[in-house]
Amino acid sequence: MTEYFEVHGRDGAARIGELRLADPLTTPALADDHVEDAGSLWAAERDLPEGRDDRVTILPHRAFPSGTAEEVEDAFTVEHPDVEYPSGAVVSPDTAGDFGADAYVLSTAQGSVGHASALRDEIIETRRAIPADTALYLSGVATPRNAALLAYLGIDLLDSHKAVVKGTQGKYLTSDGERFLEDLEELPCACSACQRPIEAFTREDCAEHNENALRAELATVRERIRAGRLRDYVEGQARHAPWLTSLFREFDDEWGYLEERTPIYRTSEISATTDDTLRRVEIQRFADRVTSSYRNRFDNPLVLVPCSATKPYSESQSHGQFHDAIQYRAHLVSMTSPIGVVPQELETTYPAQHYDTAVTGRWTETEIAFVARVLRRYLERNEYPRVIAHLPEDYREIIERVEPHIDAEIEYTVEDHPTTTDSIANLMRTLDGELKYGKRERQHNTVKAIADYQFGEGAGEELFPDLSIQSRYPKFRAHTSDGEQLAAMVPQYGTLALTLAGARRWLDSDASTKRVAIDGFVPHGNVLAPGVLNADPEIRTGDEVVVEGPKAFAVGRAEMFGREMAESTRGVAVDVRHVEER
């Protein structure tokens, strides 16, 4: 149980935390001035220190380097006493566990720097073994170049040891690499250490600069986490060294670790500027849900169209022209990189209206393969009487890869560009004779599609068998035929917010429910983590959740992922929207 560390914000595995010392420290941060090491038991026996309220005391320890045999670690295991002051425990991936500490120092990290898969395994194994609301500390590994990636992977505390040593060796560090002092013609920095002519710049100055640069980089990282945009930054930073690129991609392959910690939605925009963007959890999760949970309910033909720079797409000039030509005679699905395919009902659902991408008219092979794979899965799951491709030439290869694997013949309507007069006229003529769907069908299908996407396959029919829609798109309110409100559409994220009646219907349905069990109190505003008895492990930050306890029934949004709720002793677990006493 941690008493001196609390997580205040999350961006995937990265966190904004606080070491609750006499002088609080916001993390990710350098721990140099906030840690006191009680010493190694390899050298001598150590008395249990008295501890301080302004330092994290690293308790007496035996550090094991990477590759130490398990039987050796077992033979020299260390007891971890309960103490009443801020404390840290030194662990390896094999010895890590819940020892009641506030921070855990990973002893194997230095030996694994440069070995991407080894460091990946060590971080993941350790992070899963220690409580979710404790700090993970990597000592002797940080530089301005790698600090952002380490924070992205879930590291809370670093130190300046490596950066200072490199300075004494005459290596000048920046966020994109290192240079020997003798190779510099000028100092590319405005920190206090660099306020002198390069001829007077000593190795002592270099060590001071390196620490300043590391602190500045961590300040940038913290701001990126607060904005929910650390991943965009890391996609660039990871390219400054091959092993960092490898480590970044190794973690992208760890779906379980990153997906558990990635929120269902964000307020920030995704910058899709590299092929690595396609590997983001948000992108893969959207593609998976669209091709496994979502189901098309329209009987009309399918019209595939390109995306637009304006989001949501329906507000763009080009999609306005498509709409005027289609006139509710077809189901509109947009094709885009990096999202894949976006049915019209999900155009506001995160991240469909929360991304921007570089448009060149040329697709990379990775983009083509990804969008083709998503489109094929979508068409295999959803049957249409006709498939019409109203797409520019640069989309053609995607369609050609998919066409042999589907039963329908693709009809092409574009001449030169999708918005030319001839192309729009072709689209209109192609739909001659097709029946229109009505406003009621469009509204009902939108709400049910969002429910399928958000709560799982079939949830739309389970939650809304009798449906009446009030208000205008994109602020639909879902009511029963008797007028009882069940949910409201949240236009910023394209999700549904349930009422208590909607939550009860969710519990009574066959749709998979996400529950949080609490102790005997009535929450008003928030459920704090100490009050959580249990939480479904499938819960992700931002998920709709039902809160149940002996004295209360409530519904709200998760502020932590499920395992974190169950393990944490501090922080907000659920933002409660509606509650009633039992």
C-alpha positions as CSV (number, residue, x, y, z in Angstrom):
1,M,0.0,0.0,0.0
2,T,1.5,3.3,-1.1
3,E,0.9,6.4,0.9
4,Y,3.4,8.7,-0.7
5,F,2.8,8.3,-4.5
6,E,-0.4,9.2,-6.4
7,V,-1.2,9.2,-10.1
8,H,-3.1,12.3,-11.2
9,G,-3.2,11.8,-15.0
10,R,-2.6,9.2,-17.6
11,D,-1.6,9.0,-21.2
12,G,-1.4,5.3,-22.0
13,A,1.3,3.8,-19.9
14,A,2.7,7.2,-19.1
15,R,1.5,9.0,-16.0
16,I,1.6,12.3,-14.3
17,G,2.2,11.4,-10.7
18,E,3.2,13.0,-7.4
19,L,5.7,11.9,-4.9
20,R,4.0,13.3,-1.7
21,L,7.1,14.4,0.1
22,A,7.6,17.4,2.3
23,D,8.5,19.2,-1.0
24,P,6.3,17.3,-3.5
25,L,7.8,16.1,-6.8
26,T,5.7,15.8,-10.0
27,T,6.6,12.8,-12.1
28,P,8.0,11.7,-14.5
29,A,11.0,13.4,-13.0
30,L,14.6,13.1,-11.9
31,A,14.9,11.6,-8.5
32,D,18.4,12.6,-7.7
33,D,17.6,15.2,-5.0
34,H,14.6,13.2,-3.7
35,V,16.1,9.8,-2.9
36,E,18.4,8.6,-0.1
37,D,20.0,5.1,-0.5
38,A,20.3,3.1,2.7
39,G,23.0,1.0,1.0
40,S,23.7,-2.4,-0.4
41,L,23.6,-5.5,1.7
42,W,26.3,-7.1,-0.6
43,A,28.9,-4.8,1.1
44,A,27.7,-5.0,4.7
45,E,24.8,-5.5,6.9
46,R,22.7,-2.4,7.2
47,D,20.5,-1.1,10.0
48,L,17.0,-0.1,9.0
49,P,17.2,3.7,8.5
50,E,15.0,6.1,10.3
51,G,13.7,7.7,7.1
52,R,12.8,11.3,6.2
53,D,9.7,13.0,5.0
54,D,11.5,14.9,2.3
55,R,13.2,11.8,0.7
56,V,12.3,8.4,-0.7
57,T,14.5,6.1,1.3
58,I,15.7,3.2,-0.7
59,L,15.7,0.4,1.8
60,P,18.8,-1.9,2.3
61,H,19.0,-4.1,-0.8
62,R,20.8,-6.6,-2.9
63,A,20.7,-5.6,-6.6
64,F,20.8,-8.4,-9.1
65,P,22.1,-7.7,-12.6
66,S,20.3,-8.8,-15.7
67,G,20.7,-12.6,-16.3
68,T,21.1,-13.6,-12.7
69,A,20.0,-17.2,-12.1
70,E,16.7,-17.6,-10.3
71,E,18.3,-19.8,-7.6
72,V,20.9,-17.1,-6.8
73,E,18.2,-14.5,-6.4
74,D,16.2,-16.9,-4.2
75,A,19.2,-17.6,-2.1
76,F,20.0,-14.0,-1.4
77,T,16.4,-12.7,-1.1
78,V,15.9,-9.5,1.0
79,E,13.2,-8.9,3.6
80,H,11.2,-5.7,3.0
81,P,10.0,-4.3,6.3
82,D,7.0,-2.1,6.7
83,V,8.0,1.5,7.4
84,E,6.0,4.7,8.1
85,Y,8.0,6.9,5.8
86,P,8.4,7.2,1.9
87,S,10.3,4.2,0.8
88,G,11.7,2.4,-2.2
89,A,12.5,-1.3,-2.8
90,V,15.2,-2.6,-5.2
91,V,13.8,-5.4,-7.3
92,S,14.5,-7.5,-10.4
93,P,11.7,-8.8,-12.7
94,D,11.9,-12.1,-10.9
95,T,11.8,-10.7,-7.4
96,A,9.3,-7.9,-7.9
97,G,6.1,-7.9,-5.9
98,D,4.0,-5.9,-3.6
99,F,6.3,-5.0,-0.7
100,G,4.4,-2.0,0.6
101,A,6.9,0.5,-1.0
102,D,6.1,3.7,-2.8
103,A,8.7,3.2,-5.5
104,Y,10.4,0.2,-7.0
105,V,13.9,0.4,-8.5
106,L,14.5,-1.9,-11.4
107,S,18.1,-3.3,-10.8
108,T,18.5,-4.9,-14.2
109,A,17.8,-1.8,-16.4
110,Q,21.4,-0.6,-16.9
111,G,22.5,-4.0,-18.3
112,S,19.7,-4.1,-20.8
113,V,20.1,-0.7,-22.3
114,G,20.7,-1.2,-26.0
115,H,18.8,-4.6,-25.9
116,A,15.3,-3.7,-26.9
117,S,13.5,-7.0,-26.3
118,A,15.3,-7.6,-22.9
119,L,14.4,-4.2,-21.6
120,R,10.9,-4.5,-22.8
121,D,10.4,-7.8,-21.0
122,E,12.0,-6.5,-17.8
123,I,9.8,-3.4,-17.7
124,I,6.6,-5.2,-18.4
125,E,7.2,-8.1,-16.0
126,T,8.1,-5.6,-13.2
127,R,5.2,-3.3,-13.9
128,R,2.8,-6.2,-13.7
129,A,4.3,-7.5,-10.5
130,I,4.2,-4.3,-8.5
131,P,1.0,-2.4,-7.5
132,A,-0.4,-0.2,-10.3
133,D,-0.3,2.9,-8.2
134,T,3.4,2.8,-7.3
135,A,6.3,4.5,-9.0
136,L,8.8,2.6,-11.2
137,Y,12.4,3.9,-11.1
138,L,15.1,3.2,-13.6
139,S,18.5,4.4,-12.4
140,G,21.6,5.2,-14.5
141,V,19.9,4.9,-18.0
142,A,18.4,8.3,-18.8
143,T,19.5,10.8,-21.4
144,P,17.6,13.6,-23.1
145,R,17.3,11.4,-26.1
146,N,15.6,8.4,-24.4
147,A,13.7,10.1,-21.6
148,A,10.4,10.5,-23.5
149,L,10.3,6.9,-24.6
150,L,11.1,5.7,-21.1
151,A,8.2,7.7,-19.8
152,Y,5.9,6.5,-22.6
153,L,6.7,2.9,-21.5
154,G,5.6,3.6,-17.9
155,I,8.7,4.8,-16.1
156,D,8.0,7.4,-13.4
157,L,11.5,8.2,-12.0
158,L,14.9,8.6,-13.6
159,D,18.1,10.1,-12.5
160,S,20.9,12.2,-14.1
161,H,23.7,9.7,-13.4
162,K,24.4,8.7,-17.0
163,A,24.0,12.2,-18.4
164,V,26.5,13.6,-15.8
165,V,29.0,10.9,-16.5
166,K,28.8,11.5,-20.2
167,G,29.4,15.2,-19.5
168,T,32.6,14.4,-17.7
169,Q,33.6,12.4,-20.7
170,G,33.2,15.4,-22.9
171,K,29.9,14.3,-24.5
172,Y,27.4,17.0,-25.1
173,L,23.8,15.6,-24.9
174,T,20.7,17.0,-26.7
175,S,17.2,15.5,-27.2
176,D,18.3,14.1,-30.5
177,G,21.7,12.6,-29.7
178,E,25.2,13.4,-28.4
179,R,28.3,15.1,-29.8
180,F,31.9,15.3,-28.6
181,L,32.7,18.8,-27.3
182,E,35.7,19.1,-29.7
183,D,33.3,18.6,-32.6
184,L,31.1,21.5,-31.7
185,E,31.6,24.9,-33.2
186,E,28.9,26.5,-31.1
187,L,26.7,25.6,-28.2
188,P,23.1,24.8,-29.5
189,C,21.5,25.5,-26.1
190,A,20.4,28.5,-24.0
191,C,20.6,26.9,-20.5
192,S,22.6,28.5,-17.7
193,A,25.6,26.2,-18.3
194,C,25.8,27.2,-21.9
195,Q,25.9,31.0,-21.3
196,R,29.6,31.3,-22.1
197,P,31.9,31.1,-25.2
198,I,32.5,27.6,-26.4
199,E,36.2,28.1,-25.9
200,A,35.6,28.5,-22.1
201,F,33.1,25.6,-21.9
202,T,34.6,22.8,-19.7
203,R,33.6,19.2,-19.1
204,E,32.1,20.3,-15.7
205,D,29.9,22.8,-17.7
206,C,29.0,20.0,-20.0
207,A,27.9,17.8,-17.2
208,E,25.7,20.6,-15.9
209,H,24.3,21.2,-19.3
210,N,23.5,17.5,-19.7
211,E,21.5,17.5,-16.5
212,N,19.7,20.7,-17.6
213,A,18.8,19.2,-20.9
214,L,17.5,16.1,-19.2
215,R,15.3,18.2,-16.9
216,A,14.0,20.3,-19.8
217,E,13.2,17.1,-21.7
218,L,11.2,15.7,-18.8
219,A,9.3,19.0,-18.6
220,T,8.4,18.6,-22.2
221,V,7.3,15.0,-21.5
222,R,5.1,16.1,-18.6
223,E,3.3,18.7,-20.8
224,R,2.9,16.1,-23.5
225,I,1.3,13.7,-21.1
226,R,-1.1,16.4,-19.8
227,A,-2.1,17.1,-23.4
228,G,-2.6,13.4,-24.2
229,R,0.0,13.7,-27.0
230,L,3.1,11.9,-25.8
231,R,2.8,9.2,-28.5
232,D,3.0,11.8,-31.3
233,Y,6.3,13.1,-29.8
234,V,7.7,9.7,-29.1
235,E,7.2,8.6,-32.7
236,G,9.7,11.2,-33.7
237,Q,12.1,10.8,-30.7
238,A,12.4,7.1,-31.1
239,R,14.0,7.6,-34.5
240,H,17.1,9.2,-33.1
241,A,18.7,5.8,-32.3
242,P,18.1,2.4,-33.9
243,W,17.8,0.7,-30.5
244,L,15.2,3.2,-29.4
245,T,13.2,2.5,-32.6
246,S,13.5,-1.2,-31.8
247,L,12.3,-0.7,-28.2
248,F,9.4,1.5,-29.3
249,R,8.3,-1.1,-31.8
250,E,8.8,-4.0,-29.4
251,F,6.4,-2.3,-27.0
252,D,3.9,-1.7,-29.9
253,D,3.8,-5.5,-30.2
254,E,2.8,-5.8,-26.5
255,W,-0.8,-5.3,-27.2
256,G,-2.0,-6.4,-23.8
257,Y,0.3,-4.1,-21.8
258,L,-0.5,-0.9,-23.9
259,E,-4.2,-1.6,-24.6
260,E,-5.0,-2.1,-20.9
261,R,-3.6,1.4,-20.2
262,T,-4.9,3.3,-23.3
263,P,-8.1,5.2,-22.8
264,I,-11.2,4.7,-24.9
265,Y,-11.1,8.3,-26.0
266,R,-9.0,11.4,-25.6
267,T,-9.6,15.1,-26.1
268,S,-6.4,15.5,-28.1
269,E,-5.9,15.0,-31.9
270,I,-3.8,12.2,-33.3
271,S,-1.1,13.3,-35.7
272,A,-0.7,10.6,-38.3
273,T,2.7,11.3,-39.8
274,T,4.4,7.9,-39.8
275,D,3.6,4.3,-40.5
276,D,4.0,3.7,-36.8
277,T,0.8,5.6,-36.2
278,L,-1.0,2.6,-37.7
279,R,0.2,0.5,-34.8
280,R,-1.3,2.8,-32.1
281,V,-3.7,1.1,-29.8
282,E,-6.5,3.6,-30.6
283,I,-6.2,2.9,-34.3
284,Q,-6.0,-0.9,-34.0
285,R,-8.9,-0.9,-31.4
286,F,-11.1,1.1,-33.8
287,A,-10.4,-1.2,-36.7
288,D,-11.1,-4.2,-34.6
289,R,-14.4,-3.0,-33.2
290,V,-15.6,-1.8,-36.6
291,T,-14.9,-5.3,-38.0
292,S,-16.1,-7.4,-35.1
293,S,-18.6,-5.5,-33.0
294,Y,-20.2,-3.0,-35.4
295,R,-22.9,-4.3,-37.8
296,N,-24.5,-2.4,-40.7
297,R,-28.3,-2.2,-40.4
298,F,-29.1,-0.5,-43.7
299,D,-30.5,-2.5,-46.7
300,N,-29.2,0.0,-49.2
301,P,-26.1,-0.2,-51.4
302,L,-22.7,0.7,-50.0
303,V,-20.9,3.8,-51.3
304,L,-17.2,4.0,-50.4
305,V,-15.8,7.5,-50.4
306,P,-12.5,9.2,-49.4
307,C,-12.1,10.9,-46.0
308,S,-11.9,14.7,-45.7
309,A,-9.7,17.1,-43.8
310,T,-12.7,18.5,-42.0
311,K,-14.0,16.4,-39.1
312,P,-16.6,15.1,-38.7
313,Y,-16.6,14.2,-42.4
314,S,-20.3,15.2,-42.9
315,E,-19.4,18.8,-42.2
316,S,-16.9,18.9,-45.1
317,Q,-17.7,20.4,-48.5
318,S,-16.8,17.2,-50.3
319,H,-19.0,15.0,-48.2
320,G,-21.8,17.6,-48.6
321,Q,-21.6,17.0,-52.3
322,F,-21.6,13.2,-51.8
323,H,-24.7,13.5,-49.6
324,D,-26.5,15.7,-52.1
325,A,-25.8,13.0,-54.8
326,I,-26.7,10.0,-52.6
327,Q,-29.8,11.5,-51.0
328,Y,-30.2,8.7,-48.4
329,R,-30.2,6.0,-51.1
330,A,-27.0,4.3,-49.9
331,H,-24.9,3.6,-46.8
332,L,-21.8,5.9,-46.7
333,V,-18.5,4.5,-45.5
334,S,-15.3,6.6,-45.6
335,M,-11.9,5.1,-46.3
336,T,-8.9,6.7,-44.7
337,S,-5.4,6.2,-43.4
338,P,-4.7,5.7,-40.5
339,I,-8.3,4.7,-39.4
340,G,-9.2,2.2,-42.0
341,V,-13.0,2.4,-42.7
342,V,-15.5,4.6,-40.9
343,P,-19.2,3.9,-41.3
344,Q,-21.3,7.1,-41.3
345,E,-22.9,6.2,-37.9
346,L,-19.4,6.3,-36.3
347,E,-18.0,9.4,-37.9
348,T,-17.9,11.2,-34.5
349,T,-16.6,8.2,-32.5
350,Y,-13.0,8.5,-31.3
351,P,-10.7,8.6,-33.1
352,A,-12.6,9.1,-36.3
353,Q,-13.0,12.8,-35.8
354,H,-9.8,13.3,-33.8
355,Y,-6.9,12.8,-36.2
356,D,-5.0,14.7,-38.9
357,T,-2.8,13.1,-41.5
358,A,-0.3,14.1,-44.1
359,V,-2.0,14.1,-47.5
360,T,0.3,13.6,-50.5
361,G,-1.8,11.5,-52.9
362,R,0.6,8.7,-52.4
363,W,0.0,5.8,-50.0
364,T,2.8,3.8,-48.4
365,E,2.7,0.0,-48.7
366,T,2.0,-0.2,-45.0
367,E,-1.1,2.1,-45.3
368,I,-2.4,0.2,-48.4
369,A,-2.0,-3.2,-46.7
370,F,-3.7,-2.0,-43.5
371,V,-6.7,-0.3,-45.0
372,A,-7.2,-3.2,-47.5
373,R,-7.1,-5.7,-44.6
374,V,-9.7,-3.6,-42.6
375,L,-11.9,-3.1,-45.7
376,R,-11.9,-6.8,-46.5
377,R,-12.8,-7.8,-43.0
378,Y,-15.6,-5.2,-43.0
379,L,-17.1,-6.5,-46.3
380,E,-16.8,-10.1,-45.2
381,R,-18.9,-9.3,-42.1
382,N,-21.4,-6.9,-43.7
383,E,-23.4,-7.9,-46.8
384,Y,-24.6,-5.2,-49.3
385,P,-26.7,-5.6,-52.4
386,R,-24.2,-3.4,-54.3
387,V,-20.8,-1.9,-53.6
388,I,-20.0,1.4,-55.3
389,A,-16.4,2.9,-55.1
390,H,-16.6,6.6,-55.4
391,L,-12.9,7.0,-54.8
392,P,-9.9,8.8,-56.5
393,E,-7.2,6.9,-58.3
394,D,-4.8,6.6,-55.4
395,Y,-7.4,4.4,-53.6
396,R,-7.7,2.0,-56.5
397,E,-5.0,-0.4,-55.4
398,I,-6.7,-0.9,-52.1
399,I,-10.0,-1.9,-53.8
400,E,-8.2,-4.1,-56.3
401,R,-6.6,-6.1,-53.4
402,V,-10.0,-6.6,-51.8
403,E,-12.2,-7.2,-54.8
404,P,-11.1,-10.9,-55.4
405,H,-12.1,-11.8,-51.9
406,I,-15.7,-10.6,-51.9
407,D,-18.8,-11.7,-53.8
408,A,-20.0,-8.3,-54.9
409,E,-18.7,-6.7,-58.1
410,I,-17.3,-3.2,-57.5
411,E,-18.9,-0.4,-59.4
412,Y,-16.7,2.7,-60.1
413,T,-18.1,6.2,-60.5
414,V,-15.2,8.6,-60.4
415,E,-13.7,10.4,-63.4
416,D,-10.6,12.3,-62.5
417,H,-11.7,13.4,-59.0
418,P,-14.7,12.5,-56.7
419,T,-16.1,16.0,-56.6
420,T,-16.0,16.9,-60.3
421,T,-19.3,17.5,-62.0
422,D,-19.0,14.3,-64.1
423,S,-18.1,12.1,-61.0
424,I,-21.0,13.4,-58.9
425,A,-23.4,12.9,-61.9
426,N,-22.1,9.3,-62.3
427,L,-22.8,8.7,-58.6
428,M,-26.3,10.0,-58.9
429,R,-27.1,7.9,-62.0
430,T,-25.6,4.8,-60.4
431,L,-28.1,5.1,-57.5
432,D,-31.2,5.7,-59.8
433,G,-34.0,3.5,-58.7
434,E,-32.7,2.9,-55.2
435,L,-35.1,3.5,-52.3
436,K,-34.3,6.1,-49.6
437,Y,-34.1,5.3,-46.0
438,G,-36.0,7.5,-43.6
439,K,-35.0,9.8,-40.8
440,R,-36.2,7.4,-38.1
441,E,-34.1,4.6,-39.5
442,R,-31.0,6.7,-39.8
443,Q,-31.4,7.9,-36.2
444,H,-32.1,4.5,-34.7
445,N,-29.2,2.9,-36.7
446,T,-26.8,5.5,-35.5
447,V,-27.6,5.0,-31.8
448,K,-27.5,1.2,-32.1
449,A,-24.3,1.3,-34.1
450,I,-22.6,3.3,-31.4
451,A,-23.9,0.9,-28.8
452,D,-22.5,-2.1,-30.7
453,Y,-19.1,-0.4,-31.0
454,Q,-19.0,0.8,-27.4
455,F,-20.6,-2.2,-25.5
456,G,-20.0,-5.1,-27.9
457,E,-21.6,-7.0,-30.7
458,G,-25.4,-7.0,-30.5
459,A,-25.6,-4.4,-27.7
460,G,-27.6,-2.1,-29.9
461,E,-30.5,-4.5,-30.1
462,E,-30.1,-5.5,-26.4
463,L,-30.2,-2.0,-25.0
464,F,-32.6,-0.4,-27.4
465,P,-35.3,-2.8,-28.6
466,D,-37.9,-0.1,-28.2
467,L,-36.3,3.2,-29.2
468,S,-37.4,6.8,-29.5
469,I,-34.9,9.6,-30.4
470,Q,-35.1,13.1,-29.2
471,S,-32.9,16.1,-30.0
472,R,-30.8,16.6,-33.1
473,Y,-27.6,14.9,-34.4
474,P,-25.0,14.6,-32.9
475,K,-26.7,15.1,-29.6
476,F,-29.3,12.3,-29.8
477,R,-31.1,11.3,-26.6
478,A,-32.2,7.7,-26.6
479,H,-35.6,7.1,-24.9
480,T,-37.9,4.1,-24.6
481,S,-41.2,4.2,-26.5
482,D,-42.7,5.2,-23.1
483,G,-40.5,8.2,-22.9
484,E,-37.9,7.1,-20.3
485,Q,-34.4,8.3,-21.2
486,L,-31.8,5.5,-21.5
487,A,-28.8,7.3,-22.9
488,A,-27.4,10.5,-24.5
489,M,-24.9,10.8,-27.3
490,V,-21.7,12.6,-26.4
491,P,-20.8,14.5,-29.6
492,Q,-17.2,15.2,-28.6
493,Y,-16.3,11.4,-28.5
494,G,-19.2,9.8,-30.4
495,T,-20.1,7.6,-27.4
496,L,-23.2,7.0,-25.3
497,A,-23.6,8.2,-21.7
498,L,-26.1,6.0,-19.8
499,T,-28.8,7.0,-17.4
500,L,-29.6,4.8,-14.4
501,A,-32.5,3.3,-16.4
502,G,-30.0,2.6,-19.2
503,A,-27.5,1.1,-16.8
504,R,-30.2,-1.3,-15.4
505,R,-31.2,-2.3,-18.9
506,W,-27.5,-2.9,-19.6
507,L,-27.2,-5.2,-16.5
508,D,-30.3,-7.1,-17.5
509,S,-29.2,-7.6,-21.1
510,D,-26.9,-10.2,-22.6
511,A,-24.3,-7.5,-23.5
512,S,-21.0,-7.7,-21.6
513,T,-21.3,-5.4,-18.6
514,K,-18.4,-3.6,-16.9
515,R,-19.0,-3.4,-13.2
516,V,-17.3,-1.8,-10.2
517,A,-18.1,-3.1,-6.8
518,I,-17.8,-0.6,-3.9
519,D,-18.0,-0.6,-0.2
520,G,-21.0,0.5,1.9
521,F,-21.2,4.2,1.0
522,V,-23.1,6.5,-1.4
523,P,-20.7,8.2,-3.9
524,H,-21.4,11.8,-4.7
525,G,-19.3,13.0,-7.7
526,N,-16.5,10.4,-7.6
527,V,-15.7,7.0,-6.5
528,L,-12.2,7.0,-5.0
529,A,-9.9,4.0,-5.4
530,P,-9.8,3.0,-1.7
531,G,-13.6,2.5,-1.9
532,V,-13.4,0.0,-4.7
533,L,-13.7,-3.7,-3.7
534,N,-13.4,-5.2,-7.1
535,A,-13.5,-4.1,-10.8
536,D,-13.9,-6.0,-14.0
537,P,-10.4,-6.4,-15.6
538,E,-11.8,-5.5,-19.0
539,I,-12.5,-1.9,-17.9
540,R,-10.5,0.7,-19.7
541,T,-10.2,4.4,-18.8
542,G,-13.2,6.2,-20.3
543,D,-15.4,3.2,-20.3
544,E,-19.0,3.4,-19.2
545,V,-19.3,1.4,-15.9
546,V,-22.0,0.4,-13.5
547,V,-21.1,1.0,-9.8
548,E,-22.8,-1.3,-7.3
549,G,-22.6,-1.4,-3.5
550,P,-24.7,-2.3,-0.5
551,K,-26.0,1.3,-0.3
552,A,-25.7,2.6,-3.8
553,F,-26.3,2.0,-7.5
554,A,-24.6,4.3,-9.9
555,V,-23.3,4.8,-13.5
556,G,-20.4,6.8,-14.7
557,R,-17.1,6.8,-16.6
558,A,-14.0,5.0,-15.6
559,E,-11.0,7.1,-14.7
560,M,-8.7,4.1,-14.3
561,F,-8.4,0.7,-16.0
562,G,-10.0,-2.1,-14.0
563,R,-6.9,-3.7,-12.5
564,E,-5.7,-0.3,-11.4
565,M,-9.0,0.5,-9.7
566,A,-8.7,-2.8,-7.7
567,E,-5.1,-2.3,-6.7
568,S,-4.8,1.5,-6.1
569,T,-5.1,3.2,-2.7
570,R,-5.3,6.7,-4.1
571,G,-7.0,8.6,-6.9
572,V,-10.3,8.8,-8.6
573,A,-11.6,5.5,-9.9
574,V,-15.0,6.5,-11.4
575,D,-16.5,9.8,-12.3
576,V,-20.1,9.2,-11.2
577,R,-22.9,10.7,-13.4
578,H,-26.0,9.4,-11.7
579,V,-26.5,7.7,-8.4
580,E,-29.3,6.5,-6.2
581,E,-29.4,5.2,-2.7
582,R,-30.5,1.6,-1.9
